[in-house]
Amino acid sequence: MSIPLSEDGSTTAKEAHIASCIESRMTSPGHHANDQKVYAKRATELEQSQNEEDECPVCHISLLSKEFDGNETARQAHVASCLEKLDSSSTSQSQYAPPAYERPANLSIGKLSKDLKGSKSFAASSKSNGDIKSGTSVGNGLSLQTQEDRKQQTLSYNSDNNTDHFTEEVSTLRKWFSTLGGDSKTPMEKKQQIMAKADSLMSDRWGPPGSRRREMVARYWAATRMFDHWMFLHGQHPRQFRKYLEKGYMEPIPTRMVTARTLAYLYPEGSYYETPAEKRLYYLLNNGMMPDGSRHASIRPLNINRDRYTIIRRGNQRNARQVPLNPELLAKYQSPGDVFQSDKQIKSHNYSQQVPNTVYETRMKALHEFAEGIIHGTDHLETMLLIDVSGSMTWNPHSGIPGPDGITRYHDQPSNIRLVQHLVRRVMNHMLPRAQKEHPHQRGIDVVTFSSYGTYIGQLSTSNFNRDWQSKVRLGGGTQVMQGWQKVKATYFEHQNKYYGHGIFDQDFGWQPTPGMPKLSLLVFLDGEATDMDEFELELLGETWAYVTIALVGMENCPHHHSHAIELERVARFNPHVGFFDVHGRVCERLIVQDLLGSVYPVDPPVYEEICKPEYDIKPDELPSYSAY
C-alpha cells in the first residue's frame, strides 16, 4: 500500500507503519508458518542473486576471490575480456562446422556477446570512491555495467537460455563425433546409404542390371532358392547383405577357388565347421527354401571328432532299417554273373539286405518336367559317367577296413571297384543305344574318372570293355570329387560349344549354359570318402543344366557307410536335380541297373524285358578271377 511522507519530507510515518506491521505479523500465530516459508524462499533467492552477482556470467568463476581483491574495476575488466574471447572463439569455430549440421541462430555465441556489448545496461556511473566514473569505457569502447545492471543481465540470460544451453552442448558433441568419423544421419538415412553402397558394389562386381553376369547371378539365386533371403537382408540388414556379397555367397564358386581348393582347406581343430565349403553350404541350406517352398528346421554339421557317437548311432539306426530283397523281384533279376558269385573268398552267396531307396516327390516332379520338355522338343538330354577310382575303392573287405572311429571291420563281399566295374559294363548295354538315337555315329559313352585329380578317359562301350577298362582306368590316390566334376563340366561344355555353339565361358566362373543347350544327365559312382563332398554338394545346388544320379557303393553293416548315405539323402532332399541310391554288400546288379537308369532317363528308361535280355548278361565264365587290388 502507498504510505504518504510527512510535510518535512521525513519518513517517520513510514517507519512507524512498518514497525506496526512487523509487530502484528510476529504476534499473529496463523501466519507464522507461512511467513517462515516466505522468508526462507526470499533468503534463498537473495543468496542465489548474490551468488550470480559475484561470479563471471561467461566462465562462472568467483569475482570475490583474492585475485580481484574487491576491485570492481578488475571485475568489470575480467567480464569484458571473457566476452571478447567468447566472441572470437565462436567466430573461429563456425568456420569449421560440419556441413551436415547447421547451428540454430539463437545459439550463436558470437551474436549473444555482441548483443550484450550493445546493451544499455553496460553504461554505468558510480561514485568516485572505489567505483568507476560514469562514461568510463574498457577495451573497444565497451561501457561497463553497474552491479545491478549486470545482475539483471545475467539472470535474464540464464532464464532465457537454460534449454538452449543443453542443445548447444549436444551440438558440440555432434561436432566432436563428426570430427572423429561419425555423422549425424538418422538410422533410416544410414540404412539407405549402406543399401546404396551395396547396390554400387553389386554393379561393380556383376555389371549393370540386364548384363550377362547379372543374369548368371539371378539363375544362381533361383537355383539355391535364396532370392527371398537376399532381398530381406538387402532391405532390412544391408550391412549383412554387403558382408555376404563380399564373401561370395551370392554367386557361383569361382574356378580359381576350385583349382586352389580354397573351400576345402581344414579349419583348426575344434572349429564348428570343418571347411569353408561346409560353412557356406549350411548357410544356404538353413536360410533357403525347400524345393516345395516350405521352411525346415535349422540343421548343423556333424564332426567325427566332436560328434563320433552321434554319427555311429545314426548309422546304426539306418542300418537297422535294412530289409531283405523282394523274393519275386529277386527271382526275376538275379544273375549268376553277379560279381560276388565268382569270388572264392566270399562264404555267403545270399544277397545282402538293403535300405529301401527313397525318390522324393520334388525329384519326381523335376524329372516329369524334364520329360515333358524332351517329349515336346524343348529339351534334349546327353549322358556321361563320373567314376571314383581312388585308393579307398580298392580296399579288400576280407582284410579288414578301418573306419574313422578307429574300428577295423571285416565284410564278406567284393571290393567296391569290382562292383562298379560290373555295374558300368551293364549300364553301357542300355545307355549307348539311347545315345545313338540322337547321334548315330557315337561309339561309346564319355567317362571321367577322379581320385586326386580328374581325368577324361574317352568313351567306353561294351565292345572290348575289359581291355579298355584295364588300359584306361588308373586306380589309387585321394578322393576329390570336385576335380572330377570340373573335368566333366569342361568336357561337356567344350564339346557342346565346339559342335553346336552352346555355352559361354566366363573368365571368373568358368562355363555357363546358354538357352537351348541340352541338359546333362550324369551317373556318378563313389564310395563317400571324398574330402570335398560339401563343395560338390554346394556346386550341384546352384547348377540348373545338370541332373545327377549318385550311386553310393559301400560295405555291408557299416555305420560309417550309412552315415555317408544319410548325408547324400539330405543332398537329394534339398536338391531336386539330384537322385541318390544306396548300393552296398552283395547286390543284385540288374535290379540296381534298372533303378539307376530309371533316374538317368526320365523318358524311355529300360524296363525288365530289356534289362534281362540274355545278350546283356555277363556269363560266369567271362568273369575275371577275383583278386583284391
C-alpha positions as CSV (number, residue, x, y, z in Angstrom):
1,M,0.0,0.0,0.0
2,S,1.1,3.6,-0.5
3,I,2.4,5.5,2.6
4,P,2.5,9.3,2.5
5,L,5.6,11.1,3.7
6,S,5.4,13.9,6.4
7,E,5.5,17.5,5.4
8,D,9.2,18.0,6.1
9,G,10.0,15.0,3.9
10,S,10.9,12.7,6.7
11,T,10.0,9.0,6.7
12,T,8.7,9.0,10.3
13,A,5.2,7.8,9.4
14,K,6.6,5.2,7.0
15,E,8.9,3.8,9.7
16,A,6.1,3.7,12.2
17,H,3.8,1.9,9.8
18,I,6.5,-0.7,9.1
19,A,7.2,-1.3,12.8
20,S,3.5,-1.7,13.4
21,C,3.1,-4.3,10.6
22,I,6.1,-6.3,11.8
23,E,4.7,-6.4,15.4
24,S,1.3,-7.5,14.0
25,R,2.9,-10.3,12.0
26,M,5.0,-11.5,14.8
27,T,2.1,-11.8,17.2
28,S,-0.2,-13.5,14.7
29,P,0.0,-17.3,15.1
30,G,-2.0,-18.1,11.9
31,H,0.6,-16.6,9.6
32,H,3.8,-17.6,11.4
33,A,4.3,-20.8,9.5
34,N,3.6,-19.2,6.1
35,D,5.9,-16.4,6.9
36,Q,8.7,-18.8,7.7
37,K,8.4,-20.3,4.3
38,V,8.2,-16.9,2.6
39,Y,11.3,-15.7,4.4
40,A,13.2,-18.9,3.6
41,K,12.3,-18.6,-0.1
42,R,13.3,-15.0,-0.2
43,A,16.6,-15.7,1.6
44,T,17.3,-18.5,-1.0
45,E,16.5,-16.1,-3.9
46,L,18.7,-13.4,-2.4
47,E,21.5,-15.9,-1.9
48,Q,21.3,-17.1,-5.5
49,S,21.2,-13.5,-6.7
50,Q,24.2,-12.6,-4.7
51,N,26.0,-15.7,-5.9
52,E,25.2,-14.9,-9.6
53,E,26.2,-11.3,-8.9
54,D,29.6,-12.4,-7.5
55,E,30.6,-14.7,-10.4
56,C,31.5,-14.1,-14.1
57,P,28.5,-14.8,-16.4
58,V,30.8,-16.3,-19.0
59,C,33.3,-18.5,-17.2
60,H,31.4,-18.6,-13.9
61,I,34.5,-18.1,-11.7
62,S,34.0,-16.3,-8.4
63,L,34.6,-12.5,-8.5
64,L,35.2,-12.5,-4.7
65,S,38.5,-14.3,-5.0
66,K,41.8,-12.8,-3.9
67,E,42.7,-12.3,-7.5
68,F,40.3,-9.4,-7.7
69,D,40.8,-8.2,-4.1
70,G,37.5,-6.3,-4.0
71,N,38.4,-4.2,-7.0
72,E,35.3,-3.6,-9.1
73,T,37.5,-2.3,-12.0
74,A,39.3,-5.6,-12.2
75,R,36.0,-7.5,-12.1
76,Q,34.5,-5.5,-14.9
77,A,37.6,-5.9,-16.9
78,H,37.6,-9.6,-16.4
79,V,33.9,-9.9,-17.6
80,A,34.7,-7.8,-20.7
81,S,37.8,-9.9,-21.5
82,C,35.7,-13.1,-21.3
83,L,33.1,-11.7,-23.6
84,E,35.8,-10.7,-26.2
85,K,37.3,-14.3,-26.0
86,L,33.9,-15.8,-26.4
87,D,33.2,-13.7,-29.4
88,S,36.4,-14.6,-31.2
89,S,36.1,-18.3,-30.3
90,S,32.6,-18.5,-31.7
91,T,33.7,-16.9,-35.0
92,S,36.6,-19.4,-35.5
93,Q,34.5,-22.5,-34.6
94,S,31.8,-21.6,-37.1
95,Q,34.3,-21.7,-40.0
96,Y,34.9,-25.4,-39.3
97,A,31.4,-26.5,-38.5
98,P,30.4,-29.8,-40.3
99,P,28.2,-29.2,-43.4
100,A,25.8,-31.9,-42.2
101,Y,24.8,-29.8,-39.2
102,E,23.7,-26.2,-39.1
103,R,23.7,-24.4,-35.7
104,P,20.4,-22.6,-34.9
105,A,20.7,-18.8,-35.0
106,N,19.6,-18.3,-31.4
107,L,22.6,-20.4,-30.2
108,S,25.2,-18.2,-31.8
109,I,27.6,-17.3,-29.0
110,G,29.1,-14.5,-31.2
111,K,25.8,-12.8,-31.7
112,L,25.0,-13.2,-28.0
113,S,28.2,-11.4,-26.9
114,K,27.5,-8.6,-29.4
115,D,24.0,-8.2,-28.0
116,L,25.5,-7.9,-24.5
117,K,28.0,-5.4,-25.7
118,G,25.4,-3.2,-27.3
119,S,23.0,-3.4,-24.3
120,K,22.3,-0.2,-22.4
121,S,22.9,-2.0,-19.1
122,F,26.6,-1.8,-19.8
123,A,26.6,2.0,-19.5
124,A,27.0,2.8,-15.8
125,S,28.0,5.6,-13.4
126,S,29.1,5.4,-9.8
127,K,30.8,7.4,-7.1
128,S,34.5,8.1,-7.2
129,N,35.2,6.1,-4.0
130,G,36.2,2.7,-5.5
131,D,33.7,2.9,-8.3
132,I,34.2,3.6,-12.0
133,K,33.1,7.0,-13.1
134,S,30.1,7.5,-15.4
135,G,31.0,7.1,-19.1
136,T,34.3,5.2,-18.4
137,S,34.9,2.5,-21.1
138,V,37.1,-0.6,-21.3
139,G,38.6,-2.1,-24.4
140,N,36.9,-1.3,-27.7
141,G,34.6,1.4,-26.3
142,L,32.6,-1.1,-24.2
143,S,30.8,0.6,-21.4
144,L,30.9,-1.3,-18.1
145,Q,27.8,-2.3,-16.2
146,T,26.8,-1.5,-12.7
147,Q,26.4,-4.4,-10.4
148,E,22.6,-4.1,-10.5
149,D,22.5,-4.0,-14.3
150,R,25.0,-6.9,-14.6
151,K,22.9,-8.9,-12.2
152,Q,19.7,-8.3,-14.2
153,Q,21.5,-9.2,-17.4
154,T,22.9,-12.4,-16.0
155,L,19.6,-13.6,-14.6
156,S,17.8,-12.7,-17.9
157,Y,20.4,-14.7,-19.9
158,N,20.2,-17.7,-17.6
159,S,16.4,-17.7,-17.7
160,D,16.1,-17.4,-21.5
161,N,18.8,-19.8,-22.5
162,N,18.6,-22.6,-19.9
163,T,17.2,-25.1,-22.5
164,D,19.3,-23.7,-25.4
165,H,22.5,-24.3,-23.3
166,F,21.7,-28.1,-23.3
167,T,21.1,-28.0,-27.0
168,E,24.4,-26.2,-27.6
169,E,26.2,-28.9,-25.6
170,V,24.6,-31.6,-27.8
171,S,25.6,-29.8,-30.9
172,T,29.1,-29.6,-29.6
173,L,29.2,-33.3,-29.0
174,R,27.9,-34.0,-32.5
175,K,30.6,-31.8,-33.9
176,W,33.2,-33.8,-32.0
177,F,31.8,-37.1,-33.2
178,S,31.7,-35.8,-36.7
179,T,35.4,-34.9,-36.5
180,L,36.1,-38.4,-35.2
181,G,34.4,-40.1,-38.2
182,G,30.8,-40.2,-37.1
183,D,27.9,-38.4,-38.5
184,S,24.5,-37.0,-37.6
185,K,22.4,-39.1,-40.0
186,T,19.2,-40.8,-38.9
187,P,19.1,-44.6,-38.8
188,M,17.0,-44.7,-41.9
189,E,19.4,-42.4,-43.8
190,K,22.3,-44.6,-42.7
191,K,20.5,-47.8,-43.9
192,Q,19.7,-46.1,-47.3
193,Q,23.4,-45.1,-47.6
194,I,24.6,-48.7,-46.9
195,M,22.0,-50.0,-49.4
196,A,23.2,-47.6,-52.0
197,K,26.8,-48.8,-51.3
198,A,25.7,-52.4,-51.7
199,D,23.9,-51.7,-55.0
200,S,27.1,-49.9,-56.2
201,L,29.1,-52.9,-55.1
202,M,26.8,-55.3,-57.0
203,S,27.2,-53.2,-60.1
204,D,30.9,-53.1,-59.8
205,R,31.1,-56.9,-59.2
206,W,28.4,-58.1,-61.6
207,G,27.8,-55.3,-64.0
208,P,24.6,-53.3,-64.5
209,P,21.1,-54.9,-64.4
210,G,20.5,-56.9,-67.5
211,S,24.1,-57.8,-68.1
212,R,25.2,-61.4,-68.7
213,R,26.8,-61.8,-65.3
214,R,23.8,-60.3,-63.5
215,E,21.6,-62.9,-65.3
216,M,24.1,-65.7,-64.1
217,V,23.7,-64.5,-60.5
218,A,19.9,-64.3,-60.9
219,R,19.9,-68.0,-62.0
220,Y,22.1,-68.9,-59.0
221,W,19.7,-67.2,-56.6
222,A,16.8,-69.0,-58.1
223,A,18.6,-72.4,-58.1
224,T,19.7,-72.1,-54.5
225,R,16.2,-70.7,-53.6
226,M,17.9,-67.8,-51.7
227,F,16.2,-64.9,-53.5
228,D,13.8,-64.0,-50.7
229,H,16.6,-64.2,-48.1
230,W,19.0,-62.0,-50.0
231,M,16.3,-59.4,-50.7
232,F,15.3,-59.5,-47.0
233,L,18.9,-58.7,-46.0
234,H,19.1,-56.0,-48.6
235,G,16.1,-54.2,-47.3
236,Q,16.4,-54.9,-43.5
237,H,20.0,-55.7,-42.8
238,P,22.2,-54.0,-45.5
239,R,25.4,-54.5,-43.6
240,Q,24.8,-58.3,-43.5
241,F,23.9,-58.2,-47.2
242,R,27.2,-56.4,-48.0
243,K,29.1,-58.9,-45.9
244,Y,27.9,-62.0,-47.7
245,L,28.1,-60.2,-51.0
246,E,31.8,-59.6,-50.5
247,K,32.4,-63.2,-49.2
248,G,30.9,-64.5,-52.5
249,Y,28.0,-66.4,-51.0
250,M,25.6,-64.9,-53.6
251,E,27.4,-66.1,-56.7
252,P,28.7,-69.4,-58.1
253,I,32.0,-70.8,-56.9
254,P,34.9,-69.2,-59.0
255,T,37.1,-71.7,-60.8
256,R,40.2,-70.3,-59.2
257,M,38.8,-71.3,-55.8
258,V,38.2,-74.8,-57.1
259,T,41.6,-75.1,-58.6
260,A,43.3,-73.8,-55.4
261,R,41.0,-75.9,-53.2
262,T,40.3,-72.7,-51.2
263,L,37.0,-74.0,-49.9
264,A,38.4,-77.4,-49.0
265,Y,41.1,-76.5,-46.5
266,L,40.5,-77.6,-43.0
267,Y,39.7,-75.2,-40.2
268,P,41.6,-75.6,-36.9
269,E,40.7,-78.5,-34.6
270,G,37.7,-77.6,-32.5
271,S,36.0,-75.3,-35.1
272,Y,32.3,-75.6,-35.6
273,Y,32.7,-76.2,-39.3
274,E,35.4,-78.4,-40.9
275,T,35.9,-76.4,-44.1
276,P,34.8,-73.1,-45.6
277,A,32.7,-75.1,-48.1
278,E,30.7,-76.7,-45.2
279,K,30.2,-73.3,-43.6
280,R,28.8,-71.8,-46.8
281,L,26.7,-74.8,-47.6
282,Y,24.9,-74.9,-44.3
283,Y,24.3,-71.2,-44.5
284,L,22.4,-71.7,-47.8
285,L,20.6,-74.8,-46.5
286,N,19.4,-73.1,-43.3
287,N,18.3,-69.8,-45.0
288,G,17.0,-71.0,-48.3
289,M,13.6,-72.5,-49.1
290,M,12.9,-76.2,-49.6
291,P,12.2,-77.4,-53.1
292,D,8.5,-77.5,-52.3
293,G,8.6,-73.9,-51.0
294,S,8.4,-74.7,-47.3
295,R,10.8,-73.9,-44.5
296,H,12.7,-76.5,-42.4
297,A,14.2,-76.7,-39.0
298,S,17.8,-75.5,-38.7
299,I,20.4,-78.2,-39.2
300,R,24.0,-78.4,-38.2
301,P,27.0,-80.4,-39.5
302,L,28.4,-83.4,-37.6
303,N,32.2,-83.7,-37.0
304,I,33.7,-87.2,-36.5
305,N,35.9,-85.9,-33.7
306,R,33.2,-83.9,-31.9
307,D,30.1,-86.0,-32.7
308,R,31.5,-89.5,-33.1
309,Y,28.8,-91.2,-31.0
310,T,26.0,-89.4,-32.8
311,I,27.4,-90.4,-36.2
312,I,27.7,-94.0,-35.2
313,R,24.3,-94.1,-33.6
314,R,22.7,-92.6,-36.7
315,G,24.5,-95.1,-38.9
316,N,23.3,-98.0,-36.8
317,Q,19.8,-96.7,-36.8
318,R,19.8,-96.5,-40.6
319,N,21.4,-100.0,-40.8
320,A,18.5,-101.3,-38.7
321,R,16.1,-100.3,-41.4
322,Q,17.5,-102.8,-43.8
323,V,15.1,-105.3,-45.3
324,P,15.6,-108.4,-47.5
325,L,15.0,-108.0,-51.2
326,N,11.6,-108.9,-52.6
327,P,11.7,-112.6,-53.3
328,E,9.7,-112.2,-56.5
329,L,11.9,-109.4,-57.9
330,L,15.0,-111.3,-56.8
331,A,13.9,-114.4,-58.7
332,K,13.4,-112.3,-61.9
333,Y,16.5,-110.2,-61.8
334,Q,19.2,-112.3,-60.1
335,S,22.1,-113.5,-62.3
336,P,24.9,-116.0,-62.0
337,G,27.1,-113.2,-63.5
338,D,26.8,-111.0,-60.3
339,V,30.3,-110.3,-59.2
340,F,30.2,-111.7,-55.7
341,Q,29.2,-115.1,-57.2
342,S,32.7,-115.5,-58.7
343,D,34.6,-114.5,-55.5
344,K,36.2,-117.6,-54.0
345,Q,36.8,-115.8,-50.7
346,I,33.1,-114.9,-50.1
347,K,31.5,-117.5,-48.0
348,S,27.9,-116.3,-48.3
349,H,26.1,-116.4,-51.6
350,N,23.0,-114.7,-50.3
351,Y,22.1,-111.2,-51.4
352,S,22.6,-108.6,-48.7
353,Q,19.7,-106.8,-47.2
354,Q,19.2,-103.2,-48.4
355,V,17.7,-100.0,-47.1
356,P,14.9,-99.0,-49.4
357,N,15.8,-96.1,-51.6
358,T,13.6,-93.0,-51.5
359,V,12.8,-90.9,-54.5
360,Y,11.4,-87.7,-53.2
361,E,8.3,-86.1,-54.6
362,T,10.2,-82.9,-55.7
363,R,12.7,-85.2,-57.6
364,M,9.8,-86.9,-59.4
365,K,8.3,-83.6,-60.3
366,A,11.6,-82.3,-61.7
367,L,12.0,-85.4,-63.8
368,H,8.4,-85.1,-65.0
369,E,9.0,-81.5,-66.1
370,F,12.3,-82.6,-67.8
371,A,10.4,-85.4,-69.6
372,E,7.7,-83.0,-70.8
373,G,10.4,-80.8,-72.3
374,I,12.0,-83.8,-74.0
375,I,8.7,-85.1,-75.4
376,H,7.8,-81.6,-76.8
377,G,11.2,-81.0,-78.2
378,T,12.1,-78.0,-76.0
379,D,14.7,-80.0,-74.0
380,H,17.4,-82.5,-75.0
381,L,19.4,-85.0,-73.0
382,E,23.1,-86.0,-73.0
383,T,24.7,-88.6,-70.7
384,M,28.1,-89.1,-69.1
385,L,29.7,-91.1,-66.3
386,L,31.9,-90.0,-63.4
387,I,33.7,-92.8,-61.6
388,D,35.6,-92.8,-58.3
389,V,38.9,-94.7,-58.8
390,S,40.6,-93.6,-55.5
391,G,42.6,-95.9,-53.2
392,S,39.6,-96.5,-50.9
393,M,37.7,-98.1,-53.7
394,T,40.3,-100.8,-53.9
395,W,40.3,-101.9,-50.2
396,N,39.9,-105.6,-49.7
397,P,36.9,-106.2,-47.4
398,H,38.2,-109.6,-46.3
399,S,41.4,-108.0,-44.9
400,G,39.5,-105.5,-42.8
401,I,38.7,-101.9,-43.4
402,P,39.5,-99.3,-40.7
403,G,36.8,-96.7,-40.1
404,P,37.3,-93.1,-38.8
405,D,36.1,-94.3,-35.4
406,G,39.2,-96.4,-35.1
407,I,37.5,-99.8,-35.5
408,T,38.5,-102.2,-38.2
409,R,35.6,-104.1,-39.7
410,Y,35.6,-107.2,-42.0
411,H,33.0,-107.7,-44.7
412,D,32.0,-110.8,-46.7
413,Q,31.7,-109.0,-50.1
414,P,33.8,-107.9,-53.2
415,S,35.7,-104.7,-53.2
416,N,33.9,-101.5,-54.3
417,I,35.8,-101.1,-57.6
418,R,35.0,-104.6,-58.7
419,L,31.3,-104.0,-58.2
420,V,31.5,-100.6,-60.0
421,Q,33.3,-102.3,-62.9
422,H,30.4,-104.7,-63.3
423,L,27.7,-102.1,-63.0
424,V,29.4,-99.8,-65.6
425,R,29.6,-102.7,-68.0
426,R,25.9,-103.5,-67.6
427,V,24.7,-99.9,-67.9
428,M,26.6,-99.5,-71.2
429,N,24.3,-102.0,-72.8
430,H,21.4,-99.6,-72.4
431,M,23.0,-96.1,-72.5
432,L,24.8,-96.5,-75.8
433,P,21.7,-97.4,-77.9
434,R,19.8,-94.4,-76.5
435,A,22.7,-92.1,-77.2
436,Q,22.9,-93.4,-80.8
437,K,19.3,-92.3,-81.4
438,E,20.5,-88.7,-81.2
439,H,24.0,-89.3,-82.5
440,P,24.1,-92.3,-84.9
441,H,27.8,-92.3,-85.2
442,Q,28.6,-92.3,-81.5
443,R,30.6,-95.4,-80.4
444,G,30.6,-95.1,-76.6
445,I,29.7,-93.0,-73.5
446,D,32.0,-90.3,-72.3
447,V,33.6,-91.2,-69.0
448,V,35.6,-89.2,-66.4
449,T,37.5,-90.7,-63.5
450,F,38.6,-89.0,-60.4
451,S,41.0,-89.5,-57.5
452,S,43.4,-86.7,-56.5
453,Y,42.7,-85.3,-60.0
454,G,40.1,-85.7,-62.7
455,T,40.8,-87.5,-66.0
456,Y,38.8,-87.8,-69.2
457,I,39.5,-91.3,-70.4
458,G,37.4,-91.1,-73.5
459,Q,34.4,-93.2,-74.4
460,L,33.7,-96.7,-73.1
461,S,31.4,-99.3,-74.8
462,T,30.5,-102.9,-74.3
463,S,32.9,-104.0,-77.1
464,N,36.3,-104.6,-75.7
465,F,35.1,-103.3,-72.4
466,N,37.6,-105.3,-70.2
467,R,40.5,-104.3,-72.4
468,D,39.6,-100.6,-72.3
469,W,39.0,-100.7,-68.6
470,Q,42.4,-102.2,-67.8
471,S,44.2,-99.8,-70.1
472,K,42.5,-96.5,-69.4
473,V,41.5,-96.7,-65.7
474,R,44.2,-95.8,-63.2
475,L,43.5,-96.7,-59.6
476,G,44.8,-95.1,-56.4
477,G,45.1,-91.7,-54.9
478,G,42.9,-89.4,-52.8
479,T,39.2,-88.7,-53.2
480,Q,38.5,-85.3,-54.6
481,V,35.2,-85.4,-56.4
482,M,35.3,-81.7,-57.4
483,Q,38.3,-82.4,-59.6
484,G,36.3,-84.9,-61.5
485,W,33.2,-82.6,-61.6
486,Q,35.3,-79.8,-63.1
487,K,36.6,-82.1,-65.7
488,V,33.0,-83.2,-66.5
489,K,32.0,-79.6,-66.9
490,A,34.9,-78.7,-69.1
491,T,34.5,-81.8,-71.3
492,Y,30.8,-81.4,-71.8
493,F,30.8,-77.6,-72.5
494,E,33.8,-77.8,-74.8
495,H,32.0,-80.5,-76.8
496,Q,28.7,-78.5,-76.9
497,N,30.5,-75.3,-77.8
498,K,32.7,-76.8,-80.5
499,Y,30.0,-78.7,-82.4
500,Y,26.8,-76.9,-81.5
501,G,27.7,-73.4,-80.3
502,H,26.2,-73.8,-76.9
503,G,27.7,-72.5,-73.7
504,I,29.8,-69.4,-72.9
505,F,33.0,-69.2,-70.9
506,D,33.2,-66.7,-68.0
507,Q,36.8,-65.8,-67.0
508,D,35.9,-66.0,-63.3
509,F,33.2,-68.6,-63.0
510,G,34.0,-70.9,-65.9
511,W,31.5,-72.4,-68.3
512,Q,27.9,-71.2,-68.1
513,P,24.9,-72.6,-70.0
514,T,23.0,-70.7,-72.8
515,P,19.4,-71.1,-73.8
516,G,18.6,-74.2,-75.8
517,M,21.6,-76.2,-74.6
518,P,20.9,-79.9,-73.9
519,K,20.8,-81.0,-70.3
520,L,23.4,-83.3,-68.9
521,S,22.3,-86.5,-67.1
522,L,25.3,-87.6,-65.2
523,L,25.7,-91.0,-63.5
524,V,28.2,-90.9,-60.6
525,F,29.7,-93.9,-58.7
526,L,31.6,-93.2,-55.5
527,D,32.2,-94.6,-52.0
528,G,31.5,-91.5,-49.9
529,E,35.1,-90.9,-48.7
530,A,35.5,-87.6,-50.7
531,T,37.2,-84.8,-48.8
532,D,35.4,-82.1,-50.7
533,M,31.9,-83.6,-50.7
534,D,30.5,-80.4,-49.2
535,E,31.9,-78.3,-52.0
536,F,30.5,-80.8,-54.5
537,E,27.1,-80.5,-52.9
538,L,27.4,-76.7,-52.9
539,E,28.3,-76.7,-56.6
540,L,25.3,-79.0,-57.5
541,L,22.9,-76.8,-55.6
542,G,23.5,-74.0,-58.0
543,E,23.5,-75.8,-61.3
544,T,20.4,-76.0,-63.4
545,W,21.8,-77.5,-66.5
546,A,22.7,-80.9,-65.0
547,Y,20.7,-83.8,-63.5
548,V,22.9,-86.0,-61.3
549,T,22.2,-89.6,-60.2
550,I,24.6,-90.8,-57.4
551,A,25.2,-94.4,-56.6
552,L,27.0,-94.8,-53.2
553,V,28.8,-98.2,-53.0
554,G,30.0,-99.4,-49.6
555,M,30.3,-102.1,-47.0
556,E,27.6,-104.2,-45.6
557,N,26.5,-103.4,-42.0
558,C,28.9,-100.5,-41.7
559,P,27.7,-97.5,-39.7
560,H,30.2,-95.2,-41.4
561,H,28.8,-96.1,-44.9
562,H,25.3,-95.4,-43.6
563,S,26.5,-92.1,-42.3
564,H,27.6,-91.1,-45.8
565,A,24.2,-92.3,-47.1
566,I,22.4,-90.0,-44.6
567,E,24.4,-87.0,-45.9
568,L,23.6,-87.9,-49.5
569,E,19.9,-88.4,-48.7
570,R,19.9,-84.8,-47.4
571,V,21.5,-83.7,-50.6
572,A,18.7,-85.3,-52.6
573,R,16.1,-83.9,-50.3
574,F,17.3,-80.3,-50.8
575,N,18.1,-80.6,-54.5
576,P,15.6,-82.0,-56.9
577,H,18.3,-82.3,-59.6
578,V,20.0,-85.0,-57.5
579,G,18.9,-88.6,-57.2
580,F,20.5,-90.9,-54.6
581,F,20.8,-94.7,-54.5
582,D,22.5,-96.8,-51.8
583,V,24.4,-99.9,-53.1
584,H,26.3,-102.0,-50.5
585,G,27.2,-105.6,-49.9
586,R,26.3,-108.4,-52.2
587,V,23.9,-106.8,-54.6
588,C,21.5,-107.9,-57.4
589,E,23.2,-106.0,-60.2
590,R,20.4,-106.0,-62.8
591,L,17.9,-104.7,-60.2
592,I,20.4,-101.9,-59.4
593,V,20.8,-101.0,-63.0
594,Q,17.1,-100.6,-63.5
595,D,16.8,-98.2,-60.6
596,L,19.8,-96.1,-61.7
597,L,18.8,-95.8,-65.3
598,G,15.2,-95.0,-64.3
599,S,16.7,-91.9,-62.7
600,V,19.1,-91.1,-65.6
601,Y,16.4,-91.3,-68.3
602,P,13.1,-89.5,-67.5
603,V,11.8,-90.7,-70.9
604,D,12.1,-94.3,-72.1
605,P,14.0,-95.9,-69.2
606,P,14.9,-99.6,-69.6
607,V,12.4,-102.0,-68.1
608,Y,12.5,-105.7,-67.1
609,E,12.3,-107.1,-70.6
610,E,15.3,-105.1,-71.9
611,I,17.4,-105.4,-68.8
612,C,17.1,-109.2,-68.5
613,K,17.9,-109.9,-72.2
614,P,20.4,-112.8,-72.3
615,E,22.8,-110.9,-74.6
616,Y,23.1,-108.2,-72.0
617,D,24.0,-110.5,-69.1
618,I,27.5,-111.3,-68.1
619,K,28.4,-115.0,-68.4
620,P,30.1,-116.6,-65.4
621,D,33.0,-117.9,-67.5
622,E,33.7,-114.3,-68.7
623,L,34.3,-113.1,-65.1
624,P,37.9,-112.4,-64.2
625,S,39.2,-114.3,-61.2
626,Y,38.8,-112.1,-58.2
627,S,41.8,-110.6,-56.5
628,A,42.0,-107.6,-54.3
629,Y,44.0,-104.6,-55.5
